[in-house]
Every structure is written in C-alpha cells, then in structure tokens.
Amino acid sequence: MSQLDLSLYLNHYFVLLLLFFLLIILISLRFYNFFLVLNIRNNFISNSSESINNDFKQFSILYNILKL
C-alpha cells in the first residue's frame, strides 16, 4: 500500500468519524431542547391549582414520551 492510498484511506475514515460526532451532537441537542420544553411544561402544570387535572396532564405527557 502506497503512502497516497493510506492517506486517502485515513482521510475517508476521519471524515466519517467527524460526521458521526456531528450527528451525535445534533441528536443530543434535539433531545436537550425536548426535555427543556418538557421541564417548563411540567413546572407550568405544577403551578396550576387543579390537582386532578394536574395528574392527568402529567400522565398524558408521560404517555406521549413512552409512545415515541
């Protein structure tokens, strides 16, 4: 294997590795935003005065997460 072949081979895997890490970062940001919104929604629900409605809403959020 010549030097050029080796360099192209390593370049190829370096780019794939870079894309893989980029994908992981994007997915984690998406889930971070999702859980951030969920946390804000839970805080809003906790501040509501109706406790029966409260339990139902929290259950429905949990159900929607599990349904994914």
Distance bins in CASP14 RR format, pairs under 12 A and 6 or more apart:
PFRMAT RR
TARGET T0000
AUTHOR 0000-0000-0000
RMODE 2
METHOD distances of the structure
MODEL  1
1 7 0 0 0 0 0 1 0 0 0 0 0
1 8 0 0 0 0 0 1 0 0 0 0 0
1 9 1 0 0 1 0 0 0 0 0 0 0
1 10 0 0 0 0 0 1 0 0 0 0 0
2 8 0 0 0 0 1 0 0 0 0 0 0
2 9 0 0 0 0 0 1 0 0 0 0 0
3 9 0 0 0 0 0 1 0 0 0 0 0
3 10 0 0 0 0 0 1 0 0 0 0 0
4 10 0 0 0 0 0 1 0 0 0 0 0
4 11 0 0 0 0 0 1 0 0 0 0 0
5 11 0 0 0 0 0 1 0 0 0 0 0
5 12 0 0 0 0 0 1 0 0 0 0 0
6 12 0 0 0 0 0 1 0 0 0 0 0
6 13 0 0 0 0 0 1 0 0 0 0 0
7 13 0 0 0 0 0 1 0 0 0 0 0
7 14 0 0 0 0 0 1 0 0 0 0 0
8 14 0 0 0 0 0 1 0 0 0 0 0
8 15 0 0 0 0 0 1 0 0 0 0 0
9 15 0 0 0 0 0 1 0 0 0 0 0
9 16 0 0 0 0 0 1 0 0 0 0 0
10 16 0 0 0 0 0 1 0 0 0 0 0
10 17 0 0 0 0 0 1 0 0 0 0 0
11 17 0 0 0 0 0 1 0 0 0 0 0
11 18 0 0 0 0 0 1 0 0 0 0 0
12 18 0 0 0 0 0 1 0 0 0 0 0
12 19 0 0 0 0 0 1 0 0 0 0 0
13 19 0 0 0 0 0 1 0 0 0 0 0
13 20 0 0 0 0 0 1 0 0 0 0 0
14 20 0 0 0 0 0 1 0 0 0 0 0
14 21 0 0 0 0 0 1 0 0 0 0 0
15 21 0 0 0 0 0 1 0 0 0 0 0
15 22 0 0 0 0 0 1 0 0 0 0 0
16 22 0 0 0 0 0 1 0 0 0 0 0
16 23 0 0 0 0 0 1 0 0 0 0 0
17 23 0 0 0 0 0 1 0 0 0 0 0
17 24 0 0 0 0 0 1 0 0 0 0 0
18 24 0 0 0 0 0 1 0 0 0 0 0
18 25 0 0 0 0 0 1 0 0 0 0 0
19 25 0 0 0 0 0 1 0 0 0 0 0
19 26 0 0 0 0 0 1 0 0 0 0 0
20 26 0 0 0 0 0 1 0 0 0 0 0
20 27 0 0 0 0 0 1 0 0 0 0 0
21 27 0 0 0 0 0 1 0 0 0 0 0
21 28 0 0 0 0 0 1 0 0 0 0 0
22 28 0 0 0 0 0 1 0 0 0 0 0
22 29 0 0 0 0 0 1 0 0 0 0 0
23 29 0 0 0 0 0 1 0 0 0 0 0
23 30 0 0 0 0 0 1 0 0 0 0 0
24 30 0 0 0 0 0 1 0 0 0 0 0
24 31 0 0 0 0 0 1 0 0 0 0 0
25 31 0 0 0 0 0 1 0 0 0 0 0
25 32 0 0 0 0 0 1 0 0 0 0 0
26 32 0 0 0 0 0 1 0 0 0 0 0
26 33 0 0 0 0 0 1 0 0 0 0 0
27 33 0 0 0 0 0 1 0 0 0 0 0
27 34 0 0 0 0 0 1 0 0 0 0 0
28 34 0 0 0 0 0 1 0 0 0 0 0
28 35 0 0 0 0 0 1 0 0 0 0 0
29 35 0 0 0 0 0 1 0 0 0 0 0
29 36 0 0 0 0 0 1 0 0 0 0 0
30 36 0 0 0 0 0 1 0 0 0 0 0
30 37 0 0 0 0 0 1 0 0 0 0 0
31 37 0 0 0 0 0 1 0 0 0 0 0
31 38 0 0 0 0 0 1 0 0 0 0 0
31 65 0 0 0 0 0 1 0 0 0 0 0
31 68 0 0 0 0 0 1 0 0 0 0 0
32 38 0 0 0 0 0 1 0 0 0 0 0
32 39 0 0 0 0 0 1 0 0 0 0 0
33 39 0 0 0 0 0 1 0 0 0 0 0
33 40 0 0 0 0 0 1 0 0 0 0 0
34 40 0 0 0 0 0 1 0 0 0 0 0
34 41 0 0 0 0 0 1 0 0 0 0 0
34 61 0 0 0 0 0 1 0 0 0 0 0
34 64 0 0 0 0 0 1 0 0 0 0 0
34 65 0 0 0 0 1 0 0 0 0 0 0
34 68 0 0 0 0 1 0 0 0 0 0 0
35 41 0 0 0 0 0 1 0 0 0 0 0
35 42 0 0 0 0 0 1 0 0 0 0 0
35 61 0 0 0 0 0 1 0 0 0 0 0
35 65 0 0 0 0 1 0 0 0 0 0 0
36 42 0 0 0 0 0 1 0 0 0 0 0
36 43 0 0 0 0 0 1 0 0 0 0 0
37 43 0 0 0 0 0 1 0 0 0 0 0
37 44 0 0 0 0 0 1 0 0 0 0 0
37 61 0 0 0 0 0 1 0 0 0 0 0
37 65 0 0 0 0 0 1 0 0 0 0 0
38 44 0 0 0 0 0 1 0 0 0 0 0
38 45 0 0 0 0 0 1 0 0 0 0 0
38 57 0 0 0 0 0 1 0 0 0 0 0
38 58 0 0 0 0 0 1 0 0 0 0 0
38 61 1 0 0 1 0 0 0 0 0 0 0
38 62 0 0 0 0 1 0 0 0 0 0 0
38 64 0 0 0 0 1 0 0 0 0 0 0
38 65 1 0 0 1 0 0 0 0 0 0 0
38 68 0 0 0 0 0 1 0 0 0 0 0
39 45 0 0 0 0 0 1 0 0 0 0 0
39 46 0 0 0 0 0 1 0 0 0 0 0
39 61 0 0 0 0 0 1 0 0 0 0 0
40 46 0 0 0 0 0 1 0 0 0 0 0
40 47 0 0 0 0 0 1 0 0 0 0 0
40 61 0 0 0 0 0 1 0 0 0 0 0
41 47 0 0 0 0 0 1 0 0 0 0 0
41 48 0 0 0 0 0 1 0 0 0 0 0
41 57 0 0 0 0 1 0 0 0 0 0 0
41 58 0 0 0 0 1 0 0 0 0 0 0
41 60 0 0 0 0 0 1 0 0 0 0 0
41 61 1 0 0 1 0 0 0 0 0 0 0
41 62 0 0 0 0 0 1 0 0 0 0 0
41 64 0 0 0 0 0 1 0 0 0 0 0
41 65 0 0 0 0 0 1 0 0 0 0 0
42 48 0 0 0 0 0 1 0 0 0 0 0
42 54 0 0 0 0 0 1 0 0 0 0 0
42 57 0 0 0 0 1 0 0 0 0 0 0
42 58 1 0 0 1 0 0 0 0 0 0 0
42 59 0 0 0 0 0 1 0 0 0 0 0
42 60 0 0 0 0 0 1 0 0 0 0 0
42 61 1 0 0 1 0 0 0 0 0 0 0
42 62 0 0 0 0 0 1 0 0 0 0 0
42 65 0 0 0 0 0 1 0 0 0 0 0
43 54 0 0 0 0 0 1 0 0 0 0 0
43 58 0 0 0 0 0 1 0 0 0 0 0
44 54 0 0 0 0 0 1 0 0 0 0 0
44 57 0 0 0 0 1 0 0 0 0 0 0
44 58 0 0 0 0 0 1 0 0 0 0 0
44 61 0 0 0 0 0 1 0 0 0 0 0
45 51 0 0 0 0 0 1 0 0 0 0 0
45 53 0 0 0 0 1 0 0 0 0 0 0
45 54 1 0 1 0 0 0 0 0 0 0 0
45 55 0 0 0 0 1 0 0 0 0 0 0
45 56 0 0 0 0 1 0 0 0 0 0 0
45 57 1 0 1 0 0 0 0 0 0 0 0
45 58 1 0 0 1 0 0 0 0 0 0 0
45 59 0 0 0 0 0 1 0 0 0 0 0
45 60 0 0 0 0 1 0 0 0 0 0 0
45 61 1 0 0 1 0 0 0 0 0 0 0
45 62 0 0 0 0 0 1 0 0 0 0 0
46 53 0 0 0 0 0 1 0 0 0 0 0
46 54 1 0 0 1 0 0 0 0 0 0 0
46 55 0 0 0 0 0 1 0 0 0 0 0
46 57 0 0 0 0 1 0 0 0 0 0 0
46 58 0 0 0 0 1 0 0 0 0 0 0
46 61 0 0 0 0 0 1 0 0 0 0 0
47 54 0 0 0 0 1 0 0 0 0 0 0
47 57 0 0 0 0 0 1 0 0 0 0 0
48 54 1 0 1 0 0 0 0 0 0 0 0
48 55 0 0 0 0 0 1 0 0 0 0 0
48 56 0 0 0 0 0 1 0 0 0 0 0
48 57 1 0 0 1 0 0 0 0 0 0 0
48 58 0 0 0 0 0 1 0 0 0 0 0
50 56 0 0 0 0 1 0 0 0 0 0 0
50 57 0 0 0 0 1 0 0 0 0 0 0
51 57 0 0 0 0 0 1 0 0 0 0 0
51 58 0 0 0 0 0 1 0 0 0 0 0
52 58 0 0 0 0 0 1 0 0 0 0 0
52 59 0 0 0 0 0 1 0 0 0 0 0
53 59 0 0 0 0 0 1 0 0 0 0 0
53 60 0 0 0 0 0 1 0 0 0 0 0
54 60 0 0 0 0 0 1 0 0 0 0 0
54 61 0 0 0 0 0 1 0 0 0 0 0
55 61 0 0 0 0 0 1 0 0 0 0 0
55 62 0 0 0 0 0 1 0 0 0 0 0
56 62 0 0 0 0 0 1 0 0 0 0 0
56 63 0 0 0 0 0 1 0 0 0 0 0
57 63 0 0 0 0 0 1 0 0 0 0 0
57 64 0 0 0 0 0 1 0 0 0 0 0
58 64 0 0 0 0 0 1 0 0 0 0 0
58 65 0 0 0 0 0 1 0 0 0 0 0
59 65 0 0 0 0 0 1 0 0 0 0 0
59 66 0 0 0 0 0 1 0 0 0 0 0
60 66 0 0 0 0 0 1 0 0 0 0 0
60 67 0 0 0 0 0 1 0 0 0 0 0
61 67 0 0 0 0 0 1 0 0 0 0 0
61 68 0 0 0 0 0 1 0 0 0 0 0
62 68 0 0 0 0 0 1 0 0 0 0 0
END
